[in-house]
Amino acid sequence: MSRYINEFATSYTPEQIYTIVNNFCMSEGFSTYNYNGEMLYKKGSGWVSAPQYIKVTNAGSNVRVEAFIKYAILPGVYVGEMGLTGFFGFAIKAALGTKVATLENALRCIV
């Protein structure tokens, strides 16, 4: 499976988007992380549960939200990306899905 991706319109400025995303992610326990050259927000070290990632970019009046978790081939050895659908890892996917939905709602400002 691949990343969860959702793109939608907003009337927030890039600075406002950054502030909303940064404040939300930090309050949820995420930290910034460089993943293959992408700046993401990451939660979890991978020893107890699968690492969770959120990426938000904007282009003009659109916002693109991406989210995924890593899956394990061995305990503590995480590879590949899984989106937010499917049965495998459903508990972590559901928790991340709720956070992503909350973040998307905060970013949906249309005037």
C-alpha positions as CSV (number, residue, x, y, z in Angstrom):
1,M,0.0,0.0,0.0
2,S,1.1,3.5,-0.5
3,R,0.7,6.8,1.3
4,Y,-2.5,8.4,2.2
5,I,-2.7,11.6,0.0
6,N,-5.4,14.3,0.1
7,E,-5.3,17.6,-1.7
8,F,-7.8,20.4,-1.1
9,A,-8.3,24.1,-1.3
10,T,-7.7,26.6,1.5
11,S,-7.6,30.3,1.9
12,Y,-4.8,30.3,4.5
13,T,-1.5,31.8,3.6
14,P,1.6,29.6,3.5
15,E,2.8,31.1,6.8
16,Q,-0.6,30.4,8.5
17,I,-0.5,26.8,7.1
18,Y,3.0,26.3,8.5
19,T,1.9,27.6,11.9
20,I,-1.2,25.5,12.1
21,V,0.6,22.3,11.0
22,N,3.6,22.9,13.3
23,N,1.5,23.7,16.4
24,F,-0.8,20.7,15.8
25,C,2.0,18.2,15.1
26,M,4.0,19.4,18.1
27,S,1.0,19.2,20.4
28,E,0.4,15.6,19.2
29,G,4.0,14.5,20.0
30,F,5.4,14.7,16.5
31,S,8.8,16.1,15.7
32,T,10.4,17.2,12.5
33,Y,12.3,14.6,10.6
34,N,14.2,14.4,7.3
35,Y,13.1,11.3,5.5
36,N,14.8,10.7,2.1
37,G,15.1,14.4,1.5
38,E,11.5,15.2,2.6
39,M,10.7,17.2,5.7
40,L,8.1,15.4,7.6
41,Y,6.6,15.1,11.1
42,K,7.4,11.8,12.8
43,K,6.0,10.2,15.9
44,G,7.3,7.0,17.4
45,S,10.8,5.5,17.5
46,G,9.8,2.2,16.1
47,W,10.6,0.1,19.1
48,V,7.1,0.0,20.6
49,S,4.9,0.9,17.7
50,A,5.3,1.6,14.0
51,P,6.6,5.1,13.2
52,Q,3.9,7.5,12.0
53,Y,4.6,10.3,9.5
54,I,2.7,13.4,8.3
55,K,3.8,15.7,5.5
56,V,2.0,18.9,4.5
57,T,2.8,21.0,1.4
58,N,1.1,23.8,-0.3
59,A,1.0,25.1,-3.8
60,G,-1.0,28.3,-4.4
61,S,-4.4,27.9,-2.8
62,N,-4.2,24.1,-2.4
63,V,-2.9,22.0,0.5
64,R,-1.6,18.5,0.1
65,V,-1.6,16.2,3.2
66,E,0.3,12.9,3.1
67,A,0.4,10.4,5.9
68,F,1.8,6.9,6.3
69,I,3.3,4.4,8.8
70,K,6.3,2.2,8.3
71,Y,5.9,-1.6,8.6
72,A,8.2,-4.1,10.3
73,I,10.0,-7.0,8.7
74,L,11.5,-7.8,12.1
75,P,10.9,-6.3,15.6
76,G,12.3,-2.8,15.4
77,V,13.3,-3.1,11.7
78,Y,10.8,-1.0,9.8
79,V,10.7,-0.7,6.0
80,G,8.2,0.3,3.3
81,E,5.2,2.6,3.7
82,M,1.5,1.8,4.4
83,G,-1.4,4.2,4.0
84,L,-4.3,4.6,6.3
85,T,-6.5,1.9,4.9
86,G,-6.5,-1.9,5.2
87,F,-6.7,-4.3,8.1
88,F,-3.0,-4.9,8.8
89,G,-2.0,-2.4,11.5
90,F,-5.5,-1.1,11.8
91,A,-5.1,0.3,15.3
92,I,-2.2,2.5,14.5
93,K,-3.8,3.5,11.1
94,A,-7.0,4.5,12.9
95,A,-5.2,6.6,15.4
96,L,-3.1,8.3,12.7
97,G,-6.2,8.7,10.5
98,T,-8.0,10.5,13.3
99,K,-5.1,12.9,13.8
100,V,-4.9,13.6,10.0
101,A,-8.6,14.3,9.8
102,T,-8.3,16.8,12.7
103,L,-5.4,18.5,11.0
104,E,-7.2,18.6,7.6
105,N,-10.3,20.2,9.3
106,A,-8.1,22.8,10.8
107,L,-6.6,23.6,7.4
108,R,-10.0,23.9,5.6
109,C,-10.6,27.6,5.6
110,I,-12.5,28.8,2.6
111,V,-13.7,32.4,2.5
